[in-house]
Amino acid sequence: MEAVKILEKPTALTWDYDEEADVLYLSVGDPRPAVGIDIGEGVVLRYDEARKEVVGLTLIGLRAKLLKGLADSQT
């Protein structure tokens, strides 16, 4: 199996939050084309196949999960 680079001390992280869709996009450096791999529970890993490295994450339903987690922690 080939090695996969997973966040080797990136110089910059960028992010964008779509409030209407409740989706947070995190990118290592500037956003770039990548393959999305659903790793479960609303997390999509963004992978650059040519460079064999993780270039970002997409977190779906972030606010809903945060509010649920806060409510669960208070019970």
Secondary structure, DSSP 8 states (H G I E B T S, - for coil): ----B---S-S-EEEEEETTTTEEEEEESS----EEEEEETTEEEEEETTTTEEEEEEEETHHHHHHHHHHHHT-
